[in-house]
Amino acid sequence: MSPDARLMDGSALARSMVEKAARRAADLTERTGTAPCLATVLVGDDPASVTYVRMKRNRCAKAGILSRHVALPAATTTAELVDTITALSNDPAVHGILLQHPAGPHIDERAAFEAIAPEKDVDGVTCHSFAAMSFGLDGFASCTPGGILRLLDHYDVDLAGKHAVVVGRSAILGKPVGMLLLGRNATVTYCHSRTTDLASLTREADVLIAAVGRPRFLGGEHIKPGAVVMDAGSNPGNVGDVDFDAARTRAALITPVPGGVGPMTIATLLTQTVDAASAQLNAV
C-alpha cells in the first residue's frame, strides 16, 4: 500500500452523525411534543429488502425517530402503491417517506416515487429533489450521494477543479452524485457499463465514484495514482464495485466495503428525516 493511502472510515463518521441526529430529535420532541416520524413502505417480502427496512427501523429507534412500517403484498399494483404513498404524504404525523426499492418489476417506480411530497422526500428520489440537487436549491439529497459528499468533506477533499469520474448512471446514485460534484466545481465525467475504453477515462480521475453495481468491476488498472476512490457498490458477500486490494495500492484515499459509503447512507437518511420534521413543525 502507498504510505499515503488512508481508509475513509464511514462507520465512525456515520456514528457521529446519528448521535447528532438523536440529540436534535430529542430536542425537537421536547420542544414540540412530536417526535420525528419516518414511514417505510415495502412491497412484497424480498429477504434483502426486508432486512434493509428492519435495519433502517432499528436505527430510527436508536435515534429517537418514530418509524411507521407499511407492508404491502407482492401483488400490489402501481395505483395501489401510489394511493398508499399519497396518503402518507397527506398525513401530518409522518415527516419522511422511504419506499424500499426495487418494488417489483410490475411496479412503475417513478410513478410511486413522484407520489412522495417533496418536503417528505428524505431519501431524495423524486424529480423535485433531483432538480434541487442539480440547481443547488434547498431540498433533500439522494442519501448515498449525500453521504459521499459528507465523507469527502470530512476528509478535507477539495473538489474545486478536480476531475471526478462517476461510473454508473442510476437515478438515485450515479446521476445525482455527479450533479452534487458539479455543484462543488468539480469537472464531471459520467461513465457506465457501455463506455468504450473505460480504463482510459477512469485513470484520469482525481476522484472516482464507483456506482455500477458489479462486483470488483474496477481494478487497479482503472485507478490514477493518488486518486480518491469512493466505492458505492453493495454486492453479495460484502463486495464492492472496486477490487479493493488492487486499488488501495494506488489510491491516496479509499472507502472500504463494508464500512465506507454504506453507513453514510443511513446516517444521511436519519439526518434528513430530522431536518424534514423540524421544517414541518416550524421548529428549525
Secondary structure as a PSIPRED ss2 file (coil, helix, strand):
# PSIPRED VFORMAT (PSIPRED V4.0)

   1 M C   1.000  0.000  0.000
   2 S C   1.000  0.000  0.000
   3 P C   1.000  0.000  0.000
   4 D C   1.000  0.000  0.000
   5 A C   1.000  0.000  0.000
   6 R E   0.000  0.000  1.000
   7 L E   0.000  0.000  1.000
   8 M C   1.000  0.000  0.000
   9 D C   1.000  0.000  0.000
  10 G H   0.000  1.000  0.000
  11 S H   0.000  1.000  0.000
  12 A H   0.000  1.000  0.000
  13 L H   0.000  1.000  0.000
  14 A H   0.000  1.000  0.000
  15 R H   0.000  1.000  0.000
  16 S H   0.000  1.000  0.000
  17 M H   0.000  1.000  0.000
  18 V H   0.000  1.000  0.000
  19 E H   0.000  1.000  0.000
  20 K H   0.000  1.000  0.000
  21 A H   0.000  1.000  0.000
  22 A H   0.000  1.000  0.000
  23 R H   0.000  1.000  0.000
  24 R H   0.000  1.000  0.000
  25 A H   0.000  1.000  0.000
  26 A H   0.000  1.000  0.000
  27 D H   0.000  1.000  0.000
  28 L H   0.000  1.000  0.000
  29 T H   0.000  1.000  0.000
  30 E H   0.000  1.000  0.000
  31 R H   0.000  1.000  0.000
  32 T H   0.000  1.000  0.000
  33 G C   1.000  0.000  0.000
  34 T C   1.000  0.000  0.000
  35 A C   1.000  0.000  0.000
  36 P C   1.000  0.000  0.000
  37 C E   0.000  0.000  1.000
  38 L E   0.000  0.000  1.000
  39 A E   0.000  0.000  1.000
  40 T E   0.000  0.000  1.000
  41 V E   0.000  0.000  1.000
  42 L E   0.000  0.000  1.000
  43 V E   0.000  0.000  1.000
  44 G C   1.000  0.000  0.000
  45 D C   1.000  0.000  0.000
  46 D C   1.000  0.000  0.000
  47 P H   0.000  1.000  0.000
  48 A H   0.000  1.000  0.000
  49 S H   0.000  1.000  0.000
  50 V H   0.000  1.000  0.000
  51 T H   0.000  1.000  0.000
  52 Y H   0.000  1.000  0.000
  53 V H   0.000  1.000  0.000
  54 R H   0.000  1.000  0.000
  55 M H   0.000  1.000  0.000
  56 K H   0.000  1.000  0.000
  57 R H   0.000  1.000  0.000
  58 N H   0.000  1.000  0.000
  59 R H   0.000  1.000  0.000
  60 C H   0.000  1.000  0.000
  61 A H   0.000  1.000  0.000
  62 K H   0.000  1.000  0.000
  63 A C   1.000  0.000  0.000
  64 G C   1.000  0.000  0.000
  65 I C   1.000  0.000  0.000
  66 L E   0.000  0.000  1.000
  67 S E   0.000  0.000  1.000
  68 R E   0.000  0.000  1.000
  69 H E   0.000  0.000  1.000
  70 V E   0.000  0.000  1.000
  71 A E   0.000  0.000  1.000
  72 L E   0.000  0.000  1.000
  73 P C   1.000  0.000  0.000
  74 A C   1.000  0.000  0.000
  75 A C   1.000  0.000  0.000
  76 T C   1.000  0.000  0.000
  77 T C   1.000  0.000  0.000
  78 T H   0.000  1.000  0.000
  79 A H   0.000  1.000  0.000
  80 E H   0.000  1.000  0.000
  81 L H   0.000  1.000  0.000
  82 V H   0.000  1.000  0.000
  83 D H   0.000  1.000  0.000
  84 T H   0.000  1.000  0.000
  85 I H   0.000  1.000  0.000
  86 T H   0.000  1.000  0.000
  87 A H   0.000  1.000  0.000
  88 L H   0.000  1.000  0.000
  89 S H   0.000  1.000  0.000
  90 N C   1.000  0.000  0.000
  91 D C   1.000  0.000  0.000
  92 P C   1.000  0.000  0.000
  93 A C   1.000  0.000  0.000
  94 V C   1.000  0.000  0.000
  95 H C   1.000  0.000  0.000
  96 G E   0.000  0.000  1.000
  97 I E   0.000  0.000  1.000
  98 L E   0.000  0.000  1.000
  99 L E   0.000  0.000  1.000
 100 Q C   1.000  0.000  0.000
 101 H C   1.000  0.000  0.000
 102 P C   1.000  0.000  0.000
 103 A C   1.000  0.000  0.000
 104 G C   1.000  0.000  0.000
 105 P C   1.000  0.000  0.000
 106 H C   1.000  0.000  0.000
 107 I C   1.000  0.000  0.000
 108 D C   1.000  0.000  0.000
 109 E H   0.000  1.000  0.000
 110 R H   0.000  1.000  0.000
 111 A H   0.000  1.000  0.000
 112 A H   0.000  1.000  0.000
 113 F H   0.000  1.000  0.000
 114 E C   1.000  0.000  0.000
 115 A C   1.000  0.000  0.000
 116 I C   1.000  0.000  0.000
 117 A C   1.000  0.000  0.000
 118 P H   0.000  1.000  0.000
 119 E H   0.000  1.000  0.000
 120 K H   0.000  1.000  0.000
 121 D C   1.000  0.000  0.000
 122 V C   1.000  0.000  0.000
 123 D C   1.000  0.000  0.000
 124 G C   1.000  0.000  0.000
 125 V C   1.000  0.000  0.000
 126 T C   1.000  0.000  0.000
 127 C H   0.000  1.000  0.000
 128 H H   0.000  1.000  0.000
 129 S H   0.000  1.000  0.000
 130 F H   0.000  1.000  0.000
 131 A H   0.000  1.000  0.000
 132 A H   0.000  1.000  0.000
 133 M H   0.000  1.000  0.000
 134 S H   0.000  1.000  0.000
 135 F H   0.000  1.000  0.000
 136 G C   1.000  0.000  0.000
 137 L C   1.000  0.000  0.000
 138 D C   1.000  0.000  0.000
 139 G C   1.000  0.000  0.000
 140 F C   1.000  0.000  0.000
 141 A C   1.000  0.000  0.000
 142 S C   1.000  0.000  0.000
 143 C H   0.000  1.000  0.000
 144 T H   0.000  1.000  0.000
 145 P H   0.000  1.000  0.000
 146 G H   0.000  1.000  0.000
 147 G H   0.000  1.000  0.000
 148 I H   0.000  1.000  0.000
 149 L H   0.000  1.000  0.000
 150 R H   0.000  1.000  0.000
 151 L H   0.000  1.000  0.000
 152 L H   0.000  1.000  0.000
 153 D H   0.000  1.000  0.000
 154 H H   0.000  1.000  0.000
 155 Y C   1.000  0.000  0.000
 156 D C   1.000  0.000  0.000
 157 V C   1.000  0.000  0.000
 158 D C   1.000  0.000  0.000
 159 L C   1.000  0.000  0.000
 160 A C   1.000  0.000  0.000
 161 G C   1.000  0.000  0.000
 162 K C   1.000  0.000  0.000
 163 H E   0.000  0.000  1.000
 164 A E   0.000  0.000  1.000
 165 V E   0.000  0.000  1.000
 166 V E   0.000  0.000  1.000
 167 V E   0.000  0.000  1.000
 168 G C   1.000  0.000  0.000
 169 R C   1.000  0.000  0.000
 170 S C   1.000  0.000  0.000
 171 A C   1.000  0.000  0.000
 172 I C   1.000  0.000  0.000
 173 L C   1.000  0.000  0.000
 174 G H   0.000  1.000  0.000
 175 K H   0.000  1.000  0.000
 176 P H   0.000  1.000  0.000
 177 V H   0.000  1.000  0.000
 178 G H   0.000  1.000  0.000
 179 M H   0.000  1.000  0.000
 180 L H   0.000  1.000  0.000
 181 L H   0.000  1.000  0.000
 182 L H   0.000  1.000  0.000
 183 G H   0.000  1.000  0.000
 184 R C   1.000  0.000  0.000
 185 N C   1.000  0.000  0.000
 186 A C   1.000  0.000  0.000
 187 T E   0.000  0.000  1.000
 188 V E   0.000  0.000  1.000
 189 T E   0.000  0.000  1.000
 190 Y E   0.000  0.000  1.000
 191 C E   0.000  0.000  1.000
 192 H C   1.000  0.000  0.000
 193 S C   1.000  0.000  0.000
 194 R C   1.000  0.000  0.000
 195 T C   1.000  0.000  0.000
 196 T C   1.000  0.000  0.000
 197 D C   1.000  0.000  0.000
 198 L H   0.000  1.000  0.000
 199 A H   0.000  1.000  0.000
 200 S H   0.000  1.000  0.000
 201 L H   0.000  1.000  0.000
 202 T H   0.000  1.000  0.000
 203 R C   1.000  0.000  0.000
 204 E C   1.000  0.000  0.000
 205 A C   1.000  0.000  0.000
 206 D C   1.000  0.000  0.000
 207 V E   0.000  0.000  1.000
 208 L E   0.000  0.000  1.000
 209 I E   0.000  0.000  1.000
 210 A E   0.000  0.000  1.000
 211 A C   1.000  0.000  0.000
 212 V C   1.000  0.000  0.000
 213 G C   1.000  0.000  0.000
 214 R C   1.000  0.000  0.000
 215 P C   1.000  0.000  0.000
 216 R C   1.000  0.000  0.000
 217 F C   1.000  0.000  0.000
 218 L E   0.000  0.000  1.000
 219 G C   1.000  0.000  0.000
 220 G H   0.000  1.000  0.000
 221 E H   0.000  1.000  0.000
 222 H H   0.000  1.000  0.000
 223 I C   1.000  0.000  0.000
 224 K C   1.000  0.000  0.000
 225 P C   1.000  0.000  0.000
 226 G C   1.000  0.000  0.000
 227 A C   1.000  0.000  0.000
 228 V E   0.000  0.000  1.000
 229 V E   0.000  0.000  1.000
 230 M E   0.000  0.000  1.000
 231 D E   0.000  0.000  1.000
 232 A C   1.000  0.000  0.000
 233 G C   1.000  0.000  0.000
 234 S C   1.000  0.000  0.000
 235 N E   0.000  0.000  1.000
 236 P C   1.000  0.000  0.000
 237 G C   1.000  0.000  0.000
 238 N C   1.000  0.000  0.000
 239 V E   0.000  0.000  1.000
 240 G C   1.000  0.000  0.000
 241 D C   1.000  0.000  0.000
 242 V E   0.000  0.000  1.000
 243 D C   1.000  0.000  0.000
 244 F H   0.000  1.000  0.000
 245 D H   0.000  1.000  0.000
 246 A H   0.000  1.000  0.000
 247 A H   0.000  1.000  0.000
 248 R C   1.000  0.000  0.000
 249 T C   1.000  0.000  0.000
 250 R C   1.000  0.000  0.000
 251 A C   1.000  0.000  0.000
 252 A C   1.000  0.000  0.000
 253 L E   0.000  0.000  1.000
 254 I E   0.000  0.000  1.000
 255 T C   1.000  0.000  0.000
 256 P C   1.000  0.000  0.000
 257 V C   1.000  0.000  0.000
 258 P C   1.000  0.000  0.000
 259 G C   1.000  0.000  0.000
 260 G C   1.000  0.000  0.000
 261 V H   0.000  1.000  0.000
 262 G H   0.000  1.000  0.000
 263 P H   0.000  1.000  0.000
 264 M H   0.000  1.000  0.000
 265 T H   0.000  1.000  0.000
 266 I H   0.000  1.000  0.000
 267 A H   0.000  1.000  0.000
 268 T H   0.000  1.000  0.000
 269 L H   0.000  1.000  0.000
 270 L H   0.000  1.000  0.000
 271 T H   0.000  1.000  0.000
 272 Q H   0.000  1.000  0.000
 273 T H   0.000  1.000  0.000
 274 V H   0.000  1.000  0.000
 275 D H   0.000  1.000  0.000
 276 A H   0.000  1.000  0.000
 277 A H   0.000  1.000  0.000
 278 S H   0.000  1.000  0.000
 279 A H   0.000  1.000  0.000
 280 Q H   0.000  1.000  0.000
 281 L C   1.000  0.000  0.000
 282 N C   1.000  0.000  0.000
 283 A C   1.000  0.000  0.000
 284 V C   1.000  0.000  0.000
